[in-house]
Amino acid sequence: MSNVPPSGPTPGAGHGPAVEAGSVVVDRYRIDQPAPTDLTDASAWQATDTVLDRAVRVTLLQGPHAAAALDAARRAALVSDPRLARVLDVGTTQVAGMSLSYVITEPYAGSTLTEIVSSGLVDAQQARAVVGEAAAALDAAAQRGVHHLALRPDAVRVNGHQVLVTGLGIDSGLAGVEGAGADGAAADARDLAALAYYALTARWAGDSLDEPWLSLDVVRPLPAQRDEQGVPAALSSLVPHVDPVLDGMVRSALGDGGGPASPGEVAAALRPWGEVSVVAALPAFVRPAPQGGAPVRQSVRPNGVTGTPPTRRPTGRIPRATGAGAAGIGAAGAAAVGAAGVGAAGVGAAGVGAVPPPPPPPPGHGAAPAIPPGRVAPRPTGQPGPPWPTQAQPAAGAAQRPPAGAAAQGFATESAPRRRGVNPTPIVLGLVLVGLILGGGWAITRFLSPFSPVTTTSTATPDEAAQSPDGEGTTDSPQPEQPAEVRPVIAGAEQVGPAAACSGEQPETAALAVDSDPSTFWFTCTYATPTFGGLKDGIGFTVHLREPAPVNSITLLTNSQGGRVEVRKTTTDSPTEGEVLAEATISPTTELTFSQPVVGDSFVLWMTELPQTGGQNRLELNEITVQ
């Protein structure tokens, strides 16, 4: 039984910059209502992208690590996986004279792992599936050199059969946590094992979550029990019939070492896993009847029939049971409480309530022996599937033998008499036959009748004949179709300008700046002065998009500092023609934000002055992102 109360951070929790519903951020994102967040230096909002007419999540940042969080979010935007919340836009703007940092992501859907566990522990098969999906998502991020470093139950969501990991880059940036390479991958592997431990025990076996970057009103899980060496208690000692593969992975990852060193190794250890079936915050695999609906009659064995009651299949999660429920359900074993119409103390349509223990069945009725509280119900011989729950508890929709005297309460124990009435089948068949005969005769008549041209006349109604003030009839123009959403996708790049001015130019390396790998870069020749030693006026770099798309900003990741860069919507043949859309001083993260979205498929970056790289006049361009 889980002792974690229902949680969920207060909507809009955090101490980020104050905005109001209805305000517009960056002249594009309309704030609708607060959204939950557990970060201290952030406030989250459900919003609408007024340009593309889609729902988004706006996270406003402040605090000493806001700049680091923006930089981490830019790197997370390079990762694409359906199990990771996608970063759509990153930047800073001015609101009421105050600088405002923002991150735009897809809206978060589903329930957090904290909310799911608060309704009941997850069984081993579902824990293996949820953690396996999260590990596969973080493995895709690790391939791009991005690690989460702040994984916790509130950062993993389940939406139906889909697992979503949130906060990649943003959370670790606000927390001031740094980790790269093997260290970052190993930290995520340990946190994945801690998530599996939490799903099965409601205890957190990872690093302490009592950190200042987490909001004070967030419900933190209880810490795991540890031995003298600080190693968490083994799952096999806490969870009966636990999956040995999951138990071994968690023990090696959280023990003395030798466990998986990356999310990829965690995913490999857990494969194959089944389909995720945890549905929102409801008890898993249990679908309660709708509120206010009529009670559903369950099959009841007639009086005098002996034998064991029907056994139920184990559920996917162990719902929490009250003291009365755990100690009072004995004779029925793991069988469920009857439908909502049983007596005055039945089970409500929304879930399992406090139910008094039923009286023991009379001798000779074949009732199953009672299972004391805290004991494990035996698994039927040869039955596959997940282990039995550790407590005997009712489940909505299962059948149960009625207690003695049930007939006196209005619940019949005999089969209802068959209702007599008229069989409508011959009548319906007769009507269909008559219709077929009439239809066939009409078709033959039309086929044999002489052909005559069909003329149509149109008579305008007074409303249709109404004239506009200038004397012409008014007609409704067809509504134009809404254009499909188009995202800017980089198709290629090339260097602009003659290479003969310097023998060190390498135009063939231009593709390294758009290969989604920040470790590779395109670079210019080294010149004697920042103004190209008087050999030329500048050097350009063209970014080609797959198709014309609205572009809001272009971000450059470089190894350089200083110099000057401009961006225009133009082509390689005329790099300095057209309006300058944005300009900036080159830095490790150079953001060129347009005043409004510009639709195009070719943009030229023109450097009028070279930056410094290692004390020399040249530019090293690692990566270009277009949003």
C-alpha positions in Angstrom: 0.0 0.0 0.0 1.3 3.4 -0.9 1.4 6.1 1.7 2.2 8.9 -0.7 -0.7 11.4 -0.8 -2.0 12.7 -4.1 0.4 15.2 -5.4 1.0 17.6 -8.2 2.6 21.0 -7.9 0.3 24.0 -7.7 -0.5 25.3 -11.2 1.9 28.0 -12.1 4.0 27.1 -9.1 7.4 28.7 -8.9 8.6 32.3 -8.6 9.2 33.1 -12.3 8.3 36.5 -13.9 4.7 37.4 -13.4 2.4 37.5 -16.4 -1.4 37.4 -16.7 -3.8 35.3 -18.6 -4.5 36.9 -22.0 -1.1 38.6 -22.3 1.1 37.8 -25.4 4.8 36.9 -25.1 7.2 37.7 -28.0 4.1 39.0 -30.0 3.2 35.4 -30.7 2.3 33.2 -27.7 -1.0 34.1 -26.0 -1.0 33.1 -22.3 -4.2 31.1 -21.5 -3.9 29.6 -18.0 -1.3 28.4 -15.4 0.3 25.0 -15.8 1.9 22.8 -13.1 5.6 23.0 -12.5 7.8 21.9 -9.6 10.7 24.3 -10.4 11.4 27.1 -8.0 12.8 29.6 -10.5 10.1 29.0 -13.2 6.5 29.6 -13.9 4.7 27.5 -16.5 1.6 28.4 -18.6 -0.7 26.8 -21.1 -0.6 29.0 -24.2 -1.5 29.3 -27.8 0.9 29.9 -30.7 -1.1 32.5 -32.6 1.0 32.2 -35.7 0.6 28.4 -36.2 -2.6 28.1 -34.1 -1.5 25.3 -31.9 -1.3 24.6 -28.1 2.1 25.1 -26.5 3.7 25.3 -23.0 5.4 28.5 -22.0 8.0 28.3 -19.2 9.3 31.6 -18.0 12.7 31.5 -16.2 14.6 33.7 -13.7 17.2 33.2 -11.1 21.0 32.9 -11.2 20.9 29.9 -13.6 18.4 31.2 -16.2 21.1 31.8 -18.8 22.5 28.2 -18.3 18.9 26.8 -18.7 18.4 28.7 -22.0 21.7 27.3 -23.3 20.8 23.8 -22.2 17.4 24.1 -23.8 19.0 25.1 -27.1 21.0 22.0 -27.1 18.0 19.9 -26.2 16.2 21.3 -29.2 18.6 19.3 -31.4 17.2 16.0 -30.0 14.1 14.5 -31.7 12.3 11.6 -30.1 8.5 11.1 -29.6 9.1 10.2 -25.9 10.8 13.5 -25.2 9.0 16.9 -24.8 10.1 18.8 -27.9 11.7 22.3 -27.5 10.1 24.6 -30.0 11.5 28.1 -29.2 14.1 29.6 -26.8 15.0 33.2 -26.2 14.7 36.4 -24.2 12.4 39.4 -24.7 11.4 42.6 -22.9 8.1 42.7 -20.9 7.2 45.9 -19.0 10.9 47.0 -19.2 12.1 43.7 -17.7 14.2 41.1 -19.5 12.3 37.9 -19.7 13.8 34.4 -20.5 11.4 31.9 -22.0 11.3 28.3 -23.3 8.5 27.1 -25.6 7.8 23.4 -25.6 5.0 21.0 -26.6 2.3 20.8 -24.0 2.7 18.1 -21.3 0.0 15.4 -21.4 -0.8 12.5 -19.1 -0.1 11.9 -15.4 3.3 12.1 -13.7 4.7 9.0 -12.1 4.1 10.6 -8.7 0.4 10.9 -9.4 0.2 7.3 -10.6 2.0 5.9 -7.6 -0.2 7.9 -5.3 -3.2 5.9 -6.6 -1.4 2.5 -6.2 1.9 0.8 -6.8 2.8 -0.2 -10.3 3.4 -3.9 -10.9 6.8 -5.2 -12.0 5.8 -5.6 -15.7 4.5 -2.1 -16.0 7.5 -0.6 -14.1 9.8 -2.4 -16.5 7.9 -1.0 -19.5 7.8 2.6 -18.2 11.4 2.7 -17.2 12.4 0.9 -20.5 10.6 3.6 -22.6 12.2 6.4 -20.6 15.7 4.8 -20.9 15.3 4.5 -24.7 14.3 8.2 -24.9 17.3 9.3 -22.8 19.6 7.1 -24.9 18.5 9.0 -28.0 19.4 12.3 -26.2 22.8 10.9 -25.1 23.6 10.2 -28.7 23.5 14.0 -29.2 25.6 14.6 -26.1 22.6 15.8 -24.1 21.8 14.3 -20.6 18.9 15.0 -18.3 20.7 15.0 -14.9 17.5 15.9 -13.0 15.4 12.8 -13.5 12.7 12.3 -10.9 9.1 11.0 -10.7 7.6 14.3 -11.7 9.7 14.4 -14.9 8.2 11.1 -16.2 4.6 11.1 -17.5 2.3 8.4 -18.8 -0.4 9.3 -21.3 -2.3 6.1 -22.1 0.2 3.9 -23.8 2.8 6.7 -24.3 5.7 7.6 -21.9 6.9 11.2 -22.0 10.1 12.5 -20.4 10.0 16.2 -19.6 12.5 18.9 -18.6 15.4 17.7 -20.8 18.1 20.5 -20.5 15.8 23.0 -18.7 15.6 21.3 -15.3 19.3 20.6 -15.0 20.1 24.1 -16.1 17.9 25.7 -13.4 19.3 23.3 -10.9 22.9 24.3 -11.7 23.8 20.6 -12.4 26.5 19.9 -14.9 27.6 16.6 -16.4 28.9 15.5 -19.7 30.1 12.3 -21.4 30.3 9.2 -19.2 29.5 11.0 -16.0 26.2 12.4 -17.3 25.2 9.1 -18.8 26.0 7.2 -15.6 23.9 9.7 -13.5 20.9 9.2 -15.8 21.3 5.4 -15.5 21.2 5.6 -11.7 18.1 7.8 -11.8 16.3 5.4 -14.1 17.0 2.6 -11.6 15.7 4.8 -8.8 12.5 5.4 -10.9 11.9 1.6 -11.1 12.5 1.3 -7.3 10.0 4.2 -6.7 7.3 2.7 -8.9 7.4 -0.6 -7.0 7.9 0.7 -3.4 6.8 4.4 -3.4 10.3 5.0 -2.0 13.0 7.1 -3.6 16.5 5.4 -3.8 18.3 8.1 -5.8 20.0 11.3 -4.7 18.0 13.4 -2.2 15.3 15.6 -3.7 15.4 18.1 -0.9 17.0 20.6 -3.1 16.3 24.4 -3.3 15.7 24.3 -7.0 12.5 22.2 -6.3 9.5 24.1 -5.1 8.6 23.8 -1.4 5.0 22.8 -2.1 6.0 19.7 -4.1 5.3 16.4 -2.3 8.7 14.6 -2.1 8.7 10.7 -1.9 10.0 9.0 1.2 13.6 7.9 1.1 14.4 4.2 0.6 15.5 2.0 3.5 19.3 1.5 3.4 21.8 -0.8 5.1 25.0 0.1 7.0 26.8 0.7 3.7 24.1 3.1 2.5 22.8 0.6 -0.2 19.0 0.5 -0.6 17.1 -2.6 0.5 16.8 -5.1 -2.4 13.5 -5.1 -4.3 13.2 -8.8 -3.8 13.1 -8.3 0.0 10.2 -5.8 -0.4 8.1 -6.9 -3.4 6.9 -10.5 -3.6 7.5 -12.2 -7.0 9.4 -9.3 -8.4 10.8 -9.5 -11.9 14.4 -10.9 -11.4 15.7 -8.9 -14.4 14.4 -5.7 -13.0 15.6 -6.6 -9.5 19.1 -7.3 -10.8 19.3 -4.1 -12.8 18.2 -2.0 -9.9 20.5 -3.7 -7.4 23.6 -3.3 -9.6 22.8 0.3 -10.5 22.1 1.5 -6.9 24.6 -0.9 -5.2 28.3 -0.8 -5.0 28.9 -0.4 -8.7 29.2 -2.6 -11.8 25.7 -1.7 -13.0 24.6 0.0 -16.2 26.7 3.0 -17.1 24.3 4.7 -19.5 20.5 4.8 -20.4 21.3 2.6 -23.4 22.6 -0.1 -21.1 19.5 0.2 -19.0 17.2 -0.2 -22.0 19.3 -3.2 -23.2 19.0 -4.9 -19.8 15.2 -4.4 -19.7 14.3 -5.5 -23.3 11.9 -6.8 -24.2 9.2 -5.0 -22.3 5.4 -5.1 -22.9 3.0 -2.3 -23.8 2.6 0.5 -21.3 -1.0 0.3 -19.9 -1.1 2.7 -17.0 -4.0 4.9 -17.8 -3.8 8.4 -16.3 -4.3 8.6 -12.5 -6.9 5.8 -12.5 -6.1 2.4 -10.9 -4.4 0.4 -13.7 -6.6 -2.1 -15.7 -9.7 -1.0 -13.8 -12.3 1.0 -15.6 -15.0 2.1 -13.0 -18.6 2.5 -14.2 -19.6 6.1 -15.2 -21.0 8.3 -12.4 -24.7 8.1 -12.1 -25.0 5.0 -14.4 -27.2 2.1 -13.6 -25.7 -0.7 -11.5 -24.3 -3.6 -13.6 -25.7 -7.0 -12.7 -23.0 -9.6 -12.2 -23.4 -13.4 -12.7 -24.3 -15.0 -9.4 -24.3 -18.8 -8.8 -27.7 -20.2 -7.9 -28.3 -21.6 -4.4 -27.1 -25.1 -3.8 -24.1 -25.1 -6.2 -20.9 -25.9 -4.5 -17.3 -25.4 -5.5 -14.7 -22.7 -5.3 -15.6 -19.2 -6.3 -14.3 -17.9 -9.7 -10.8 -16.5 -9.4 -10.0 -13.1 -10.8 -7.0 -12.3 -12.9 -4.3 -10.1 -11.2 -4.5 -6.4 -11.8 -1.7 -4.4 -13.2 -1.3 -2.2 -10.1 -1.9 -2.7 -6.4 -4.5 -0.1 -5.3 -4.1 1.1 -1.8 -6.4 -0.5 0.8 -7.7 1.0 4.0 -7.3 -0.8 7.3 -10.9 -2.0 7.2 -10.5 -3.2 3.6 -7.2 -5.1 4.3 -8.4 -6.9 7.4 -12.1 -7.3 6.6 -12.1 -9.2 3.3 -11.4 -12.8 4.1 -13.7 -15.4 2.8 -13.8 -14.1 -0.8 -9.9 -13.9 -1.0 -8.9 -11.8 -3.9 -12.4 -11.8 -5.4 -14.0 -8.4 -5.9 -16.9 -6.7 -4.1 -20.2 -7.0 -6.0 -21.8 -4.4 -8.2 -23.2 -1.1 -6.9 -26.6 -2.5 -6.2 -25.6 -5.0 -3.4 -27.3 -3.9 -0.2 -26.7 -0.5 1.3 -23.0 -0.7 1.7 -22.1 -1.4 -2.0 -19.2 -0.2 -4.0 -19.7 3.3 -5.6 -19.3 3.8 -9.3 -16.1 5.9 -8.9 -14.1 3.4 -6.9 -13.9 1.1 -3.9 -15.2 2.5 -0.7 -15.1 1.4 2.9 -16.9 -1.9 2.9 -17.9 -3.9 6.1 -16.6 -7.5 6.0 -19.2 -9.9 4.6 -20.5 -12.7 6.9 -18.9 -16.1 6.4 -20.7 -18.4 4.0 -22.6 -21.3 5.5 -20.9 -24.7 5.5 -21.0 -26.7 2.3 -21.0 -23.8 -0.1 -17.3 -24.3 -1.1 -16.0 -20.9 -0.1 -12.3 -20.3 -0.5 -10.3 -20.2 2.8 -9.7 -16.7 4.2 -6.3 -15.1 3.5 -4.9 -13.2 6.5 -3.9 -9.6 6.0 -0.3 -9.2 4.7 -0.1 -12.7 3.2 0.2 -13.4 -0.5 -2.6 -15.2 -2.3 -1.4 -18.3 -4.0 -1.2 -18.3 -7.8 -3.4 -20.9 -9.5 -1.4 -23.8 -11.0 -0.3 -23.2 -14.5 -1.7 -19.6 -14.7 0.6 -17.2 -16.5 0.7 -13.5 -15.8 2.0 -11.1 -13.2 2.3 -12.0 -9.5 -0.6 -11.8 -7.2 -1.0 -8.5 -5.1 0.3 -8.5 -1.6 -3.1 -7.6 -0.1 -6.5 -9.0 -0.7 -8.7 -6.2 -1.9 -11.9 -5.6 -3.9 -11.8 -4.6 -7.5 -14.7 -3.1 -9.4 -16.6 -5.3 -11.7 -15.6 -8.8 -10.3 -18.1 -11.4 -9.1 -18.7 -12.5 -5.5 -20.9 -15.1 -3.8 -23.7 -13.2 -2.0 -24.0 -13.7 1.7 -26.8 -15.5 3.4 -30.0 -13.6 3.3 -29.1 -11.7 0.1 -32.5 -12.6 -1.4 -34.2 -10.7 1.4 -32.3 -7.6 0.4 -33.8 -7.6 -3.1 -30.9 -9.3 -4.9 -32.2 -12.4 -6.6 -30.0 -15.4 -6.6 -31.9 -17.3 -9.4 -31.8 -16.6 -13.1 -34.3 -14.1 -14.2 -37.2 -15.6 -16.2 -36.9 -15.3 -20.0 -38.9 -12.4 -21.3 -41.7 -13.5 -23.8 -42.5 -11.3 -26.8 -43.0 -11.2 -30.6 -40.0 -12.2 -32.7 -39.4 -9.3 -35.1 -37.1 -11.1 -37.5 -39.8 -12.4 -39.9 -41.4 -8.9 -40.0 -38.1 -7.2 -40.9 -37.2 -9.7 -43.5 -40.6 -9.3 -45.1 -40.3 -5.6 -45.3 -36.8 -5.9 -46.8 -38.2 -8.3 -49.5 -41.0 -5.9 -50.4 -38.5 -3.1 -50.7 -36.3 -5.1 -53.0 -39.3 -6.0 -55.3 -40.4 -2.3 -55.5 -36.9 -1.1 -56.1 -36.3 -3.7 -58.9 -39.6 -2.7 -60.6 -38.7 1.0 -60.5 -35.3 0.3 -61.9 -36.7 -1.7 -64.8 -39.3 1.0 -65.6 -36.6 3.7 -65.7 -34.4 1.6 -67.9 -37.2 1.0 -70.5 -38.5 4.5 -70.5 -37.4 6.9 -73.4 -34.5 9.2 -72.6 -35.3 12.9 -72.2 -32.9 15.6 -71.3 -33.2 16.9 -67.8 -33.6 20.7 -67.5 -33.3 22.5 -64.3 -34.6 25.9 -63.4 -33.4 28.1 -60.7 -35.7 30.4 -58.8 -34.0 32.9 -56.6 -35.5 33.6 -53.3 -36.0 37.2 -52.1 -33.0 36.8 -49.8 -30.8 35.5 -52.6 -31.9 38.3 -55.0 -31.0 41.0 -52.5 -28.7 43.6 -54.0 -25.7 45.3 -52.4 -25.6 49.1 -52.1 -23.8 49.4 -55.4 -26.5 47.4 -57.2 -24.6 44.1 -57.6 -25.7 40.8 -56.2 -23.9 39.6 -53.1 -22.3 36.2 -53.1 -20.3 34.4 -50.5 -16.7 33.9 -51.4 -15.3 30.5 -50.7 -13.3 30.3 -47.5 -9.6 29.7 -48.2 -8.2 26.5 -46.8 -6.0 26.8 -43.7 -2.3 26.2 -44.7 -0.7 23.1 -43.2 1.9 23.7 -40.5 5.4 24.0 -42.0 8.5 23.8 -39.9 11.8 25.1 -41.1 14.1 22.1 -41.8 17.7 22.7 -42.9 18.5 20.9 -46.1 22.0 22.1 -46.7 24.5 24.9 -46.5 27.4 26.4 -48.5 30.1 29.1 -48.1 29.6 32.4 -49.9 32.5 34.3 -51.4 35.7 33.5 -53.4 38.0 31.0 -51.7 41.0 32.3 -53.7 41.5 35.2 -51.3 43.0 32.8 -48.8 44.4 29.4 -49.4 43.1 28.2 -46.1 39.4 28.4 -47.0 37.6 25.0 -47.1 34.1 25.5 -48.6 33.6 21.7 -48.7 33.4 21.7 -44.9 30.3 23.9 -44.8 28.0 20.9 -44.2 29.7 20.4 -40.8 27.8 23.4 -39.4 24.4 21.9 -40.1 25.0 18.2 -39.3 23.4 18.4 -35.8 26.8 17.6 -34.2 28.2 20.5 -32.2 31.5 18.7 -31.9 32.2 19.4 -35.7 32.5 22.8 -37.2 33.1 24.9 -40.3 35.9 27.5 -40.1 37.3 30.4 -42.1 40.8 31.1 -43.0 43.0 33.0 -40.4 43.5 36.7 -41.5 45.9 39.3 -40.3 43.1 41.7 -39.2 39.5 41.3 -38.3 38.5 43.1 -41.6 40.0 40.2 -43.7 43.3 41.9 -44.1 41.9 44.1 -46.8 41.5 41.1 -49.1 37.7 41.2 -49.2 34.7 43.0 -47.7 33.3 40.0 -45.9 32.5 36.3 -46.0 29.1 34.6 -46.1 27.4 31.4 -45.3 24.1 30.3 -46.9 21.5 28.1 -45.1 19.1 26.3 -47.5 15.7 25.1 -46.1 13.9 22.0 -47.5 10.9 24.2 -48.4 9.7 27.8 -47.7 8.8 28.1 -44.1 8.2 30.8 -41.5 11.5 31.5 -39.6 11.6 33.4 -36.3 15.3 33.2 -35.4 18.6 31.7 -36.3 21.0 30.6 -33.6 24.7 30.0 -34.0 26.9 27.9 -31.8 30.5 28.9 -32.2 33.9 28.6 -30.6 34.5 32.4 -31.2 34.0 35.7 -29.6 33.6 39.2 -31.1 33.2 40.3 -34.7 29.9 41.1 -36.4 27.3 39.0 -38.3 24.1 39.9 -40.3 21.3 37.8 -41.7 19.3 38.4 -44.9 16.6 36.6 -46.8 18.6 36.2 -50.0 20.6 33.7 -52.1 24.2 32.8 -52.6 24.3 34.8 -55.9 23.4 38.1 -54.1 24.5 37.7 -50.5 24.4 41.4 -49.5 21.1 42.3 -51.2 17.9 42.7 -49.3 16.9 43.9 -45.9 19.0 43.0 -42.8 16.6 40.9 -40.7 18.9 40.8 -37.6 22.5 41.5 -36.6 24.6 40.7 -33.6 28.0 40.3 -32.1 29.4 36.8 -32.5 29.6 34.8 -29.2 29.5 31.1 -28.2 25.7 31.3 -28.5 24.7 33.9 -31.0 20.9 34.4 -31.4 19.6 36.4 -34.4 15.9 37.0 -33.7 13.6 38.6 -36.3 11.1 41.3 -35.5 8.4 39.1 -37.1 8.3 35.6 -38.9 9.9 35.7 -42.3 8.9 33.0 -44.9 11.7 31.8 -47.1 13.9 28.9 -48.1 17.3 30.6 -48.3 19.0 32.8 -45.7 22.6 34.3 -45.9 24.8 34.9 -42.8 27.2 37.7 -43.8 30.3 38.3 -41.5 31.5 41.9 -41.9 34.1 41.5 -39.1 35.9 38.4 -38.0 35.8 37.2 -34.3 38.7 36.0 -32.2 39.2 32.2 -31.9 42.2 31.2 -29.8 43.7 34.7 -30.2 43.5 34.6 -34.0 41.1 36.3 -36.5 38.9 33.5 -37.7 35.4 32.0 -37.1 34.7 28.4 -36.1 30.9 27.7 -36.6 29.8 24.5 -34.8 26.1 24.4 -35.4 23.2 26.4 -36.9 19.6 26.0 -35.7 16.6 27.6 -37.3 13.3 28.2 -35.5 
